[in-house]
Amino acid sequence: MTFTRSAVAFLILAAVPLFAQKDKAELPANTIVFICEHGAAKSVIAAAHFNRLAKEKGLPHRAITRGTKPDPEIPAFIRTGLAADGLDVSGWTPRLLTEAEVRDGDRIITLGCALPSKTLRKREEWNDIPNVGENYERARQAIVAHINDLLKNLR
């Protein structure tokens, strides 16, 4: 099958909006983006607890979890630990952080991982969270303490 130059140009121009739309994907208003390296532990704990507490307080904010180098799945001990708190993340899968999420998130909160400096304007760093694999309960307590402080400043 051969195409004329005008047909090729049409196909290229027709595809441009698809790429532009993908780059312009926006997050819903009031989205908090929790980020850890693997998107499978600290950020998952943070997003799950944040969403529960924000809902209980009647706040319009919701959280998502992302990774800079996402794992293929959330480890069983994270799912089990959250289930003990009444939180179900069984349908969650670690996802790679996108530029649109950094751009559009109301708050960008990193948990022990690095991001480009252009996100400094609305980024918080929670670098004092213990290693989840060594002590889940201590890590969870530190994350929830940060979340409670964050919720005091959200409206």
Contacts in CASP RR format, 6 or more apart in sequence:
PFRMAT RR
TARGET T0000
AUTHOR 0000-0000-0000
METHOD contacts of the structure
MODEL  1
MTFTRSAVAFLILAAVPLFAQKDKAELPANTIVFICEHGAAKSVIAAAHF
NRLAKEKGLPHRAITRGTKPDPEIPAFIRTGLAADGLDVSGWTPRLLTEA
EVRDGDRIITLGCALPSKTLRKREEWNDIPNVGENYERARQAIVAHINDL
LKNLR
3 11 0 8 1.000
23 99 0 8 1.000
23 100 0 8 1.000
24 100 0 8 1.000
25 98 0 8 1.000
25 100 0 8 1.000
26 100 0 8 1.000
26 104 0 8 1.000
27 33 0 8 1.000
27 64 0 8 1.000
27 100 0 8 1.000
27 101 0 8 1.000
27 104 0 8 1.000
27 105 0 8 1.000
28 62 0 8 1.000
29 60 0 8 1.000
29 106 0 8 1.000
30 59 0 8 1.000
30 60 0 8 1.000
30 61 0 8 1.000
30 62 0 8 1.000
30 106 0 8 1.000
31 61 0 8 1.000
31 62 0 8 1.000
31 63 0 8 1.000
31 64 0 8 1.000
31 104 0 8 1.000
31 105 0 8 1.000
31 106 0 8 1.000
32 47 0 8 1.000
32 50 0 8 1.000
32 61 0 8 1.000
32 62 0 8 1.000
32 63 0 8 1.000
32 64 0 8 1.000
32 105 0 8 1.000
32 106 0 8 1.000
32 107 0 8 1.000
32 109 0 8 1.000
32 150 0 8 1.000
33 63 0 8 1.000
33 64 0 8 1.000
33 66 0 8 1.000
33 97 0 8 1.000
33 101 0 8 1.000
33 102 0 8 1.000
33 105 0 8 1.000
33 107 0 8 1.000
33 108 0 8 1.000
33 109 0 8 1.000
34 42 0 8 1.000
34 43 0 8 1.000
34 44 0 8 1.000
34 46 0 8 1.000
34 47 0 8 1.000
34 50 0 8 1.000
34 63 0 8 1.000
34 64 0 8 1.000
34 65 0 8 1.000
34 66 0 8 1.000
34 109 0 8 1.000
34 111 0 8 1.000
35 43 0 8 1.000
35 65 0 8 1.000
35 66 0 8 1.000
35 67 0 8 1.000
35 68 0 8 1.000
35 97 0 8 1.000
35 108 0 8 1.000
35 109 0 8 1.000
35 110 0 8 1.000
35 111 0 8 1.000
35 113 0 8 1.000
35 115 0 8 1.000
36 42 0 8 1.000
36 43 0 8 1.000
36 65 0 8 1.000
36 67 0 8 1.000
36 68 0 8 1.000
36 110 0 8 1.000
36 111 0 8 1.000
36 112 0 8 1.000
36 113 0 8 1.000
37 67 0 8 1.000
37 68 0 8 1.000
37 69 0 8 1.000
37 112 0 8 1.000
37 113 0 8 1.000
38 67 0 8 1.000
38 69 0 8 1.000
38 70 0 8 1.000
38 71 0 8 1.000
38 94 0 8 1.000
39 65 0 8 1.000
39 66 0 8 1.000
39 67 0 8 1.000
39 70 0 8 1.000
39 71 0 8 1.000
39 94 0 8 1.000
39 95 0 8 1.000
40 67 0 8 1.000
40 70 0 8 1.000
40 71 0 8 1.000
40 73 0 8 1.000
40 74 0 8 1.000
40 75 0 8 1.000
40 78 0 8 1.000
40 94 0 8 1.000
41 74 0 8 1.000
41 75 0 8 1.000
41 78 0 8 1.000
41 132 0 8 1.000
41 133 0 8 1.000
41 139 0 8 1.000
42 111 0 8 1.000
42 112 0 8 1.000
42 129 0 8 1.000
42 132 0 8 1.000
42 139 0 8 1.000
42 143 0 8 1.000
43 65 0 8 1.000
43 66 0 8 1.000
43 67 0 8 1.000
43 111 0 8 1.000
44 65 0 8 1.000
44 74 0 8 1.000
44 78 0 8 1.000
44 82 0 8 1.000
44 89 0 8 1.000
44 92 0 8 1.000
44 94 0 8 1.000
45 78 0 8 1.000
45 82 0 8 1.000
45 132 0 8 1.000
45 139 0 8 1.000
45 140 0 8 1.000
45 143 0 8 1.000
46 63 0 8 1.000
46 65 0 8 1.000
46 109 0 8 1.000
46 111 0 8 1.000
46 126 0 8 1.000
46 143 0 8 1.000
46 146 0 8 1.000
46 147 0 8 1.000
47 63 0 8 1.000
47 64 0 8 1.000
47 65 0 8 1.000
48 82 0 8 1.000
48 85 0 8 1.000
48 87 0 8 1.000
48 89 0 8 1.000
49 85 0 8 1.000
49 87 0 8 1.000
49 140 0 8 1.000
49 143 0 8 1.000
49 144 0 8 1.000
49 147 0 8 1.000
50 61 0 8 1.000
50 62 0 8 1.000
50 63 0 8 1.000
50 147 0 8 1.000
50 150 0 8 1.000
50 151 0 8 1.000
51 62 0 8 1.000
51 63 0 8 1.000
52 87 0 8 1.000
53 147 0 8 1.000
53 148 0 8 1.000
53 151 0 8 1.000
54 60 0 8 1.000
54 61 0 8 1.000
54 62 0 8 1.000
54 63 0 8 1.000
54 151 0 8 1.000
54 154 0 8 1.000
57 151 0 8 1.000
59 151 0 8 1.000
59 154 0 8 1.000
59 155 0 8 1.000
61 106 0 8 1.000
61 154 0 8 1.000
64 101 0 8 1.000
65 92 0 8 1.000
65 94 0 8 1.000
65 95 0 8 1.000
66 94 0 8 1.000
66 95 0 8 1.000
66 96 0 8 1.000
66 97 0 8 1.000
66 98 0 8 1.000
66 101 0 8 1.000
67 94 0 8 1.000
67 95 0 8 1.000
67 96 0 8 1.000
67 97 0 8 1.000
67 113 0 8 1.000
68 96 0 8 1.000
68 97 0 8 1.000
68 113 0 8 1.000
68 114 0 8 1.000
68 115 0 8 1.000
70 94 0 8 1.000
70 95 0 8 1.000
70 96 0 8 1.000
71 94 0 8 1.000
72 94 0 8 1.000
73 93 0 8 1.000
73 94 0 8 1.000
74 89 0 8 1.000
74 92 0 8 1.000
74 93 0 8 1.000
74 94 0 8 1.000
77 133 0 8 1.000
77 136 0 8 1.000
78 89 0 8 1.000
78 132 0 8 1.000
78 136 0 8 1.000
79 89 0 8 1.000
79 90 0 8 1.000
81 136 0 8 1.000
81 140 0 8 1.000
82 88 0 8 1.000
82 89 0 8 1.000
85 140 0 8 1.000
97 115 0 8 1.000
102 108 0 8 1.000
102 115 0 8 1.000
102 119 0 8 1.000
105 122 0 8 1.000
106 122 0 8 1.000
107 122 0 8 1.000
107 123 0 8 1.000
107 124 0 8 1.000
107 150 0 8 1.000
108 115 0 8 1.000
108 119 0 8 1.000
108 122 0 8 1.000
108 123 0 8 1.000
108 124 0 8 1.000
109 123 0 8 1.000
109 124 0 8 1.000
109 125 0 8 1.000
109 126 0 8 1.000
109 150 0 8 1.000
110 123 0 8 1.000
110 124 0 8 1.000
110 125 0 8 1.000
110 126 0 8 1.000
110 127 0 8 1.000
111 126 0 8 1.000
111 127 0 8 1.000
111 129 0 8 1.000
111 143 0 8 1.000
112 125 0 8 1.000
112 126 0 8 1.000
112 127 0 8 1.000
112 129 0 8 1.000
115 123 0 8 1.000
124 150 0 8 1.000
126 142 0 8 1.000
126 143 0 8 1.000
126 146 0 8 1.000
128 142 0 8 1.000
129 139 0 8 1.000
129 142 0 8 1.000
129 143 0 8 1.000
129 146 0 8 1.000
130 138 0 8 1.000
130 139 0 8 1.000
130 142 0 8 1.000
131 139 0 8 1.000
132 139 0 8 1.000
132 140 0 8 1.000
133 139 0 8 1.000
END
